[in-house]
Amino acid sequence: MIQLKNSAQISAMIDAGRITGEALLVAREHLREGVSTKELDTVIRNYIEKSGAKPSFLGYAGFPGSACISVNDEVIHGIPSEKKILREGDIVKIDVGAFYKGFHGDAARTIAVGKVSDEAKHLIEVTRNSFFCGVEAFKLGNRIGDIGSAIQNCVEQAGFSVVRRYIGHGVGRELHESPDVPNYGTAGRGVRLCAGMTLAIEPMVNVGSEEVYELSDGWTVKTRDKSLSAHYENTVALTSDGVVITTLVDKEW
């Protein structure tokens, strides 16, 4: 069942989203060559807890980190590690959640470490743009398929592929709620969008094939063909006045 939120609940989600977005900004400030993904995870956890919130991911289904940090051909769910040291040319996906006053924020960014290839830059840009294509379709009276179709078209026109095995989702009191929000689909199909819906829209985009697989650690997902992957996510709320992006605290990012 889809849990629609009233104005007071959306206001609470805006607070949780702000902390989530700010944690990503703090991570960006600390991200550089020579830093381990565990160090980034610690910075993120400290900021979230200092803000009076709890890391949504810590202990979720047994996940050992406060953030999912995935590098290069890792798509999502990378486990922070002291042994994983960032290098010049890497692209790093940081996925963060913060639980505050009963609600979750959920957001992700892909960040370049120093100078990266033109292909990597383009991938990061297209992935971000595809999110905003999806948001443009997040309108009263549209359907879930309109969001996925818009994202898919944006990605495929750029020559990249959308990951289909993992998708976006509803978010609110629970980190994962109904409905499912695929990053592909057919316009005009699926659940009708209405005021009070709160979603995590999160395109995951590969340079090569859409095929992915999970490592033996039970979490980390990588591209099957070892091509680069990018991830961009925000928590969004649909109101009678339009869309609120709760986790976007830096409008340029």
Phi and psi restraints in degrees (value plus and minus 20) as a CYANA .aco file:
   2 ILE   PHI    -100.9   -60.9
   2 ILE   PSI     107.9   147.9
   3 GLN   PHI    -114.8   -74.8
   3 GLN   PSI      82.4   122.4
   4 LEU   PHI     -98.1   -58.1
   4 LEU   PSI     123.2   163.2
   5 LYS   PHI    -126.6   -86.6
   5 LYS   PSI     122.8   162.8
   6 ASN   PHI    -106.2   -66.2
   6 ASN   PSI     159.6   199.6
   7 SER   PHI     -83.3   -43.3
   7 SER   PSI     -56.9   -16.9
   8 ALA   PHI     -86.8   -46.8
   8 ALA   PSI     -59.1   -19.1
   9 GLN   PHI     -89.6   -49.6
   9 GLN   PSI     -59.1   -19.1
  10 ILE   PHI     -85.0   -45.0
  10 ILE   PSI     -56.5   -16.5
  11 SER   PHI     -81.0   -41.0
  11 SER   PSI     -61.2   -21.2
  12 ALA   PHI     -85.1   -45.1
  12 ALA   PSI     -56.9   -16.9
  13 MET   PHI     -88.8   -48.8
  13 MET   PSI     -51.1   -11.1
  14 ILE   PHI     -83.5   -43.5
  14 ILE   PSI     -59.2   -19.2
  15 ASP   PHI     -85.0   -45.0
  15 ASP   PSI     -65.3   -25.3
  16 ALA   PHI     -84.0   -44.0
  16 ALA   PSI     -58.3   -18.3
  17 GLY   PHI     -85.6   -45.6
  17 GLY   PSI     -58.2   -18.2
  18 ARG   PHI     -81.5   -41.5
  18 ARG   PSI     -64.0   -24.0
  19 ILE   PHI     -83.7   -43.7
  19 ILE   PSI     -61.2   -21.2
  20 THR   PHI     -80.2   -40.2
  20 THR   PSI     -69.0   -29.0
  21 GLY   PHI     -84.0   -44.0
  21 GLY   PSI     -59.1   -19.1
  22 GLU   PHI     -86.8   -46.8
  22 GLU   PSI     -55.3   -15.3
  23 ALA   PHI     -82.2   -42.2
  23 ALA   PSI     -57.1   -17.1
  24 LEU   PHI     -86.0   -46.0
  24 LEU   PSI     -59.3   -19.3
  25 LEU   PHI     -82.8   -42.8
  25 LEU   PSI     -61.7   -21.7
  26 VAL   PHI     -82.7   -42.7
  26 VAL   PSI     -61.6   -21.6
  27 ALA   PHI     -81.8   -41.8
  27 ALA   PSI     -61.6   -21.6
  28 ARG   PHI     -80.9   -40.9
  28 ARG   PSI     -58.7   -18.7
  29 GLU   PHI     -84.0   -44.0
  29 GLU   PSI     -50.1   -10.1
  30 HIS   PHI    -116.1   -76.1
  30 HIS   PSI     -28.2    11.8
  31 LEU   PHI    -100.0   -60.0
  31 LEU   PSI     101.8   141.8
  32 ARG   PHI    -184.0  -144.0
  32 ARG   PSI     148.7   188.7
  33 GLU   PHI     -79.3   -39.3
  33 GLU   PSI     117.0   157.0
  34 GLY   PHI      75.5   115.5
  34 GLY   PSI     -31.6     8.4
  35 VAL   PHI    -106.0   -66.0
  35 VAL   PSI     120.7   160.7
  36 SER   PHI    -106.8   -66.8
  36 SER   PSI     137.1   177.1
  37 THR   PHI     -87.7   -47.7
  37 THR   PSI     -45.6    -5.6
  38 LYS   PHI     -87.5   -47.5
  38 LYS   PSI     -59.1   -19.1
  39 GLU   PHI     -80.4   -40.4
  39 GLU   PSI     -63.5   -23.5
  40 LEU   PHI     -82.1   -42.1
  40 LEU   PSI     -61.1   -21.1
  41 ASP   PHI     -81.5   -41.5
  41 ASP   PSI     -60.7   -20.7
  42 THR   PHI     -84.9   -44.9
  42 THR   PSI     -62.0   -22.0
  43 VAL   PHI     -80.4   -40.4
  43 VAL   PSI     -64.0   -24.0
  44 ILE   PHI     -84.2   -44.2
  44 ILE   PSI     -67.3   -27.3
  45 ARG   PHI     -80.3   -40.3
  45 ARG   PSI     -64.9   -24.9
  46 ASN   PHI     -80.5   -40.5
  46 ASN   PSI     -61.5   -21.5
  47 TYR   PHI     -87.0   -47.0
  47 TYR   PSI     -65.4   -25.4
  48 ILE   PHI     -80.6   -40.6
  48 ILE   PSI     -65.7   -25.7
  49 GLU   PHI     -90.2   -50.2
  49 GLU   PSI     -55.2   -15.2
  50 LYS   PHI     -83.3   -43.3
  50 LYS   PSI     -47.4    -7.4
  51 SER   PHI    -103.7   -63.7
  51 SER   PSI     -19.0    21.0
  52 GLY   PHI      66.1   106.1
  52 GLY   PSI      -8.1    31.9
  53 ALA   PHI    -130.1   -90.1
  53 ALA   PSI     157.5   197.5
  54 LYS   PHI    -140.9  -100.9
  54 LYS   PSI     121.5   161.5
  55 PRO   PHI     -84.0   -44.0
  55 PRO   PSI     101.7   141.7
  56 SER   PHI     -82.9   -42.9
  56 SER   PSI     -52.5   -12.5
  57 PHE   PHI    -106.0   -66.0
  57 PHE   PSI     -43.0    -3.0
  58 LEU   PHI     -83.9   -43.9
  58 LEU   PSI      93.3   133.3
  59 GLY   PHI      63.5   103.5
  59 GLY   PSI     -22.7    17.3
  60 TYR   PHI     -86.2   -46.2
  60 TYR   PSI      95.0   135.0
  61 ALA   PHI      33.4    73.4
  61 ALA   PSI       6.8    46.8
  62 GLY   PHI      69.9   109.9
  62 GLY   PSI     -14.0    26.0
  63 PHE   PHI     -84.0   -44.0
  63 PHE   PSI     112.6   152.6
  64 PRO   PHI    -107.3   -67.3
  64 PRO   PSI     -25.3    14.7
  65 GLY   PHI    -134.7   -94.7
  65 GLY   PSI     150.5   190.5
  66 SER   PHI    -110.9   -70.9
  66 SER   PSI     -36.5     3.5
  67 ALA   PHI    -160.7  -120.7
  67 ALA   PSI     131.7   171.7
  68 CYS   PHI    -111.1   -71.1
  68 CYS   PSI     103.9   143.9
  69 ILE   PHI    -147.4  -107.4
  69 ILE   PSI      92.6   132.6
  70 SER   PHI    -142.9  -102.9
  70 SER   PSI     115.4   155.4
  71 VAL   PHI    -137.7   -97.7
  71 VAL   PSI     111.9   151.9
  72 ASN   PHI      39.1    79.1
  72 ASN   PSI    -125.7   -85.7
  73 ASP   PHI    -104.9   -64.9
  73 ASP   PSI     -18.9    21.1
  74 GLU   PHI     -98.5   -58.5
  74 GLU   PSI     107.9   147.9
  75 VAL   PHI    -105.5   -65.5
  75 VAL   PSI     -76.7   -36.7
  76 ILE   PHI    -171.1  -131.1
  76 ILE   PSI     149.5   189.5
  77 HIS   PHI      45.8    85.8
  77 HIS   PSI       3.9    43.9
  78 GLY   PHI     -84.3   -44.3
  78 GLY   PSI     113.9   153.9
  79 ILE   PHI    -105.2   -65.2
  79 ILE   PSI     105.4   145.4
  80 PRO   PHI     -78.4   -38.4
  80 PRO   PSI     120.3   160.3
  81 SER   PHI    -167.2  -127.2
  81 SER   PSI     121.5   161.5
  82 GLU   PHI     -87.2   -47.2
  82 GLU   PSI     -42.8    -2.8
  83 LYS   PHI    -104.6   -64.6
  83 LYS   PSI     -35.1     4.9
  84 LYS   PHI    -114.5   -74.5
  84 LYS   PSI      82.8   122.8
  85 ILE   PHI    -123.3   -83.3
  85 ILE   PSI     111.0   151.0
  86 LEU   PHI     -95.0   -55.0
  86 LEU   PSI     123.9   163.9
  87 ARG   PHI    -146.0  -106.0
  87 ARG   PSI     137.2   177.2
  88 GLU   PHI     -74.0   -34.0
  88 GLU   PSI     111.7   151.7
  89 GLY   PHI      75.5   115.5
  89 GLY   PSI     -29.7    10.3
  90 ASP   PHI     -91.4   -51.4
  90 ASP   PSI     133.1   173.1
  91 ILE   PHI    -137.3   -97.3
  91 ILE   PSI     114.2   154.2
  92 VAL   PHI    -141.8  -101.8
  92 VAL   PSI     103.8   143.8
  93 LYS   PHI    -116.2   -76.2
  93 LYS   PSI     102.7   142.7
  94 ILE   PHI    -137.8   -97.8
  94 ILE   PSI      99.0   139.0
  95 ASP   PHI    -134.6   -94.6
  95 ASP   PSI     103.1   143.1
  96 VAL   PHI    -149.9  -109.9
  96 VAL   PSI     123.8   163.8
  97 GLY   PHI    -153.4  -113.4
  97 GLY   PSI     124.1   164.1
  98 ALA   PHI    -151.8  -111.8
  98 ALA   PSI     111.4   151.4
  99 PHE   PHI    -125.2   -85.2
  99 PHE   PSI      98.6   138.6
 100 TYR   PHI    -162.0  -122.0
 100 TYR   PSI     104.4   144.4
 101 LYS   PHI      30.9    70.9
 101 LYS   PSI      21.3    61.3
 102 GLY   PHI      72.1   112.1
 102 GLY   PSI     -18.8    21.2
 103 PHE   PHI    -156.8  -116.8
 103 PHE   PSI     134.8   174.8
 104 HIS   PHI    -123.3   -83.3
 104 HIS   PSI     127.2   167.2
 105 GLY   PHI    -132.3   -92.3
 105 GLY   PSI     129.6   169.6
 106 ASP   PHI    -166.1  -126.1
 106 ASP   PSI     103.2   143.2
 107 ALA   PHI    -174.9  -134.9
 107 ALA   PSI     134.9   174.9
 108 ALA   PHI    -164.9  -124.9
 108 ALA   PSI     130.9   170.9
 109 ARG   PHI    -157.9  -117.9
 109 ARG   PSI     136.0   176.0
 110 THR   PHI    -132.2   -92.2
 110 THR   PSI     105.9   145.9
 111 ILE   PHI    -142.7  -102.7
 111 ILE   PSI     116.8   156.8
 112 ALA   PHI    -104.9   -64.9
 112 ALA   PSI     120.5   160.5
 113 VAL   PHI    -117.7   -77.7
 113 VAL   PSI      85.0   125.0
 114 GLY   PHI      44.6    84.6
 114 GLY   PSI    -162.6  -122.6
 115 LYS   PHI    -104.0   -64.0
 115 LYS   PSI     106.0   146.0
 116 VAL   PHI    -139.9   -99.9
 116 VAL   PSI     150.1   190.1
 117 SER   PHI     -85.8   -45.8
 117 SER   PSI     138.1   178.1
 118 ASP   PHI     -80.8   -40.8
 118 ASP   PSI     -56.2   -16.2
 119 GLU   PHI     -83.6   -43.6
 119 GLU   PSI     -62.4   -22.4
 120 ALA   PHI     -84.3   -44.3
 120 ALA   PSI     -62.4   -22.4
 121 LYS   PHI     -79.2   -39.2
 121 LYS   PSI     -64.7   -24.7
 122 HIS   PHI     -85.2   -45.2
 122 HIS   PSI     -61.4   -21.4
 123 LEU   PHI     -79.5   -39.5
 123 LEU   PSI     -66.8   -26.8
 124 ILE   PHI     -81.1   -41.1
 124 ILE   PSI     -63.4   -23.4
 125 GLU   PHI     -85.1   -45.1
 125 GLU   PSI     -65.5   -25.5
 126 VAL   PHI     -84.7   -44.7
 126 VAL   PSI     -60.2   -20.2
 127 THR   PHI     -82.8   -42.8
 127 THR   PSI     -64.9   -24.9
 128 ARG   PHI     -81.6   -41.6
 128 ARG   PSI     -66.9   -26.9
 129 ASN   PHI     -80.6   -40.6
 129 ASN   PSI     -56.3   -16.3
 130 SER   PHI     -85.9   -45.9
 130 SER   PSI     -53.8   -13.8
 131 PHE   PHI     -78.7   -38.7
 131 PHE   PSI     -67.5   -27.5
 132 PHE   PHI     -89.6   -49.6
 132 PHE   PSI     -48.1    -8.1
 133 CYS   PHI     -82.5   -42.5
 133 CYS   PSI     -61.9   -21.9
 134 GLY   PHI     -84.3   -44.3
 134 GLY   PSI     -61.5   -21.5
 135 VAL   PHI     -82.6   -42.6
 135 VAL   PSI     -56.4   -16.4
 136 GLU   PHI     -80.7   -40.7
 136 GLU   PSI     -46.8    -6.8
 137 ALA   PHI    -110.7   -70.7
 137 ALA   PSI     -24.7    15.3
 138 PHE   PHI    -103.6   -63.6
 138 PHE   PSI      58.3    98.3
 139 LYS   PHI    -150.1  -110.1
 139 LYS   PSI     131.2   171.2
 140 LEU   PHI     -75.0   -35.0
 140 LEU   PSI     110.0   150.0
 141 GLY   PHI      72.4   112.4
 141 GLY   PSI     -40.9    -0.9
 142 ASN   PHI     -93.7   -53.7
 142 ASN   PSI    -199.4  -159.4
 143 ARG   PHI    -145.5  -105.5
 143 ARG   PSI     144.1   184.1
 144 ILE   PHI     -74.4   -34.4
 144 ILE   PSI     -58.2   -18.2
 145 GLY   PHI     -81.4   -41.4
 145 GLY   PSI     -46.1    -6.1
 146 ASP   PHI     -86.8   -46.8
 146 ASP   PSI     -56.8   -16.8
 147 ILE   PHI     -85.4   -45.4
 147 ILE   PSI     -72.2   -32.2
 148 GLY   PHI     -82.1   -42.1
 148 GLY   PSI     -60.7   -20.7
 149 SER   PHI     -82.1   -42.1
 149 SER   PSI     -62.6   -22.6
 150 ALA   PHI     -84.5   -44.5
 150 ALA   PSI     -61.9   -21.9
 151 ILE   PHI     -84.7   -44.7
 151 ILE   PSI     -69.1   -29.1
 152 GLN   PHI     -78.2   -38.2
 152 GLN   PSI     -65.1   -25.1
 153 ASN   PHI     -81.9   -41.9
 153 ASN   PSI     -62.8   -22.8
 154 CYS   PHI     -80.5   -40.5
 154 CYS   PSI     -64.9   -24.9
 155 VAL   PHI     -89.0   -49.0
 155 VAL   PSI     -67.8   -27.8
 156 GLU   PHI     -91.8   -51.8
 156 GLU   PSI     -49.7    -9.7
 157 GLN   PHI     -84.5   -44.5
 157 GLN   PSI     -44.7    -4.7
 158 ALA   PHI    -107.4   -67.4
 158 ALA   PSI     -23.5    16.5
 159 GLY   PHI      68.8   108.8
 159 GLY   PSI      -8.7    31.3
 160 PHE   PHI    -124.6   -84.6
 160 PHE   PSI     157.7   197.7
 161 SER   PHI    -144.8  -104.8
 161 SER   PSI     128.5   168.5
 162 VAL   PHI    -113.1   -73.1
 162 VAL   PSI     111.3   151.3
 163 VAL   PHI     -87.8   -47.8
 163 VAL   PSI     110.1   150.1
 164 ARG   PHI    -126.2   -86.2
 164 ARG   PSI     -40.9    -0.9
 165 ARG   PHI     -90.3   -50.3
 165 ARG   PSI     -47.9    -7.9
 166 TYR   PHI    -142.4  -102.4
 166 TYR   PSI     121.2   161.2
 167 ILE   PHI    -159.9  -119.9
 167 ILE   PSI     153.7   193.7
 168 GLY   PHI     -99.1   -59.1
 168 GLY   PSI    -196.3  -156.3
 169 HIS   PHI    -185.5  -145.5
 169 HIS   PSI     144.8   184.8
 170 GLY   PHI     -89.2   -49.2
 170 GLY   PSI     137.4   177.4
 171 VAL   PHI    -170.4  -130.4
 171 VAL   PSI     128.0   168.0
 172 GLY   PHI     157.9   197.9
 172 GLY   PSI    -135.6   -95.6
 173 ARG   PHI     -86.1   -46.1
 173 ARG   PSI     -50.1   -10.1
 174 GLU   PHI    -126.2   -86.2
 174 GLU   PSI     129.6   169.6
 175 LEU   PHI     -86.2   -46.2
 175 LEU   PSI     -57.0   -17.0
 176 HIS   PHI    -143.8  -103.8
 176 HIS   PSI      96.6   136.6
 177 GLU   PHI    -146.3  -106.3
 177 GLU   PSI     153.1   193.1
 178 SER   PHI     -95.0   -55.0
 178 SER   PSI     132.0   172.0
 179 PRO   PHI    -113.7   -73.7
 179 PRO   PSI     146.2   186.2
 180 ASP   PHI     -87.1   -47.1
 180 ASP   PSI     125.9   165.9
 181 VAL   PHI    -149.2  -109.2
 181 VAL   PSI      63.6   103.6
 182 PRO   PHI     -84.6   -44.6
 182 PRO   PSI     132.6   172.6
 183 ASN   PHI    -114.8   -74.8
 183 ASN   PSI       5.3    45.3
 184 TYR   PHI    -175.4  -135.4
 184 TYR   PSI     145.9   185.9
 185 GLY   PHI     128.8   168.8
 185 GLY   PSI    -190.3  -150.3
 186 THR   PHI    -133.0   -93.0
 186 THR   PSI     106.9   146.9
 187 ALA   PHI     -78.5   -38.5
 187 ALA   PSI     121.6   161.6
 188 GLY   PHI      65.6   105.6
 188 GLY   PSI     -19.2    20.8
 189 ARG   PHI    -131.0   -91.0
 189 ARG   PSI     137.6   177.6
 190 GLY   PHI      73.8   113.8
 190 GLY   PSI    -192.7  -152.7
 191 VAL   PHI     -81.0   -41.0
 191 VAL   PSI     118.6   158.6
 192 ARG   PHI     -96.1   -56.1
 192 ARG   PSI     119.7   159.7
 193 LEU   PHI    -104.4   -64.4
 193 LEU   PSI     116.6   156.6
 194 CYS   PHI    -165.0  -125.0
 194 CYS   PSI     144.4   184.4
 195 ALA   PHI     -80.7   -40.7
 195 ALA   PSI     119.2   159.2
 196 GLY   PHI      78.9   118.9
 196 GLY   PSI     -28.7    11.3
 197 MET   PHI     -92.5   -52.5
 197 MET   PSI     117.4   157.4
 198 THR   PHI    -149.3  -109.3
 198 THR   PSI     101.0   141.0
 199 LEU   PHI    -146.1  -106.1
 199 LEU   PSI     133.7   173.7
 200 ALA   PHI    -123.7   -83.7
 200 ALA   PSI      84.5   124.5
 201 ILE   PHI    -113.5   -73.5
 201 ILE   PSI     103.4   143.4
 202 GLU   PHI    -168.5  -128.5
 202 GLU   PSI      59.7    99.7
 203 PRO   PHI     -81.7   -41.7
 203 PRO   PSI     115.1   155.1
 204 MET   PHI    -137.1   -97.1
 204 MET   PSI     102.9   142.9
 205 VAL   PHI    -149.3  -109.3
 205 VAL   PSI     112.9   152.9
 206 ASN   PHI    -130.3   -90.3
 206 ASN   PSI     126.9   166.9
 207 VAL   PHI     -85.7   -45.7
 207 VAL   PSI     -60.8   -20.8
 208 GLY   PHI    -122.6   -82.6
 208 GLY   PSI    -149.4  -109.4
 209 SER   PHI     -88.3   -48.3
 209 SER   PSI     135.7   175.7
 210 GLU   PHI     -95.3   -55.3
 210 GLU   PSI     -30.9     9.1
 211 GLU   PHI     -90.0   -50.0
 211 GLU   PSI     115.4   155.4
 212 VAL   PHI    -155.9  -115.9
 212 VAL   PSI     146.6   186.6
 213 TYR   PHI    -169.0  -129.0
 213 TYR   PSI     138.1   178.1
 214 GLU   PHI    -119.9   -79.9
 214 GLU   PSI     116.6   156.6
 215 LEU   PHI     -93.7   -53.7
 215 LEU   PSI     149.5   189.5
 216 SER   PHI     -87.3   -47.3
 216 SER   PSI     -32.2     7.8
 217 ASP   PHI     -92.5   -52.5
 217 ASP   PSI     -27.0    13.0
 218 GLY   PHI      62.6   102.6
 218 GLY   PSI     -16.4    23.6
 219 TRP   PHI    -152.6  -112.6
 219 TRP   PSI     -78.7   -38.7
 220 THR   PHI     -82.1   -42.1
 220 THR   PSI     109.1   149.1
 221 VAL   PHI    -131.6   -91.6
 221 VAL   PSI     110.9   150.9
 222 LYS   PHI    -144.5  -104.5
 222 LYS   PSI     139.6   179.6
 223 THR   PHI     -92.2   -52.2
 223 THR   PSI     120.2   160.2
 224 ARG   PHI     -84.6   -44.6
 224 ARG   PSI     -56.7   -16.7
 225 ASP   PHI    -116.1   -76.1
 225 ASP   PSI      -9.7    30.3
 226 LYS   PHI      47.4    87.4
 226 LYS   PSI      -4.0    36.0
 227 SER   PHI     -97.5   -57.5
 227 SER   PSI     141.3   181.3
 228 LEU   PHI     -86.6   -46.6
 228 LEU   PSI     131.0   171.0
 229 SER   PHI    -155.9  -115.9
 229 SER   PSI     128.2   168.2
 230 ALA   PHI    -150.2  -110.2
 230 ALA   PSI     139.2   179.2
 231 HIS   PHI    -163.7  -123.7
 231 HIS   PSI     115.3   155.3
 232 TYR   PHI    -162.4  -122.4
 232 TYR   PSI     110.0   150.0
 233 GLU   PHI    -167.6  -127.6
 233 GLU   PSI     124.0   164.0
 234 ASN   PHI    -162.1  -122.1
 234 ASN   PSI     136.1   176.1
 235 THR   PHI    -107.7   -67.7
 235 THR   PSI     110.0   150.0
 236 VAL   PHI    -148.7  -108.7
 236 VAL   PSI     125.6   165.6
 237 ALA   PHI    -143.1  -103.1
 237 ALA   PSI     117.7   157.7
 238 LEU   PHI    -122.1   -82.1
 238 LEU   PSI     101.0   141.0
 239 THR   PHI    -139.9   -99.9
 239 THR   PSI     154.0   194.0
 240 SER   PHI     -86.3   -46.3
 240 SER   PSI     -37.2     2.8
 241 ASP   PHI    -118.1   -78.1
 241 ASP   PSI     -21.2    18.8
 242 GLY   PHI     106.6   146.6
 242 GLY   PSI    -179.4  -139.4
 243 VAL   PHI    -117.6   -77.6
 243 VAL   PSI     116.8   156.8
 244 VAL   PHI    -133.1   -93.1
 244 VAL   PSI     103.8   143.8
 245 ILE   PHI    -116.1   -76.1
 245 ILE   PSI      81.2   121.2
 246 THR   PHI     -92.4   -52.4
 246 THR   PSI     -44.7    -4.7
 247 THR   PHI    -123.1   -83.1
 247 THR   PSI     -16.8    23.2
 248 LEU   PHI    -113.6   -73.6
 248 LEU   PSI      67.7   107.7
 249 VAL   PHI    -113.1   -73.1
 249 VAL   PSI     -35.9     4.1
 250 ASP   PHI    -139.0   -99.0
 250 ASP   PSI      86.8   126.8
 251 LYS   PHI     -83.3   -43.3
 251 LYS   PSI     -38.4     1.6
 252 GLU   PHI    -111.9   -71.9
 252 GLU   PSI     -19.7    20.3
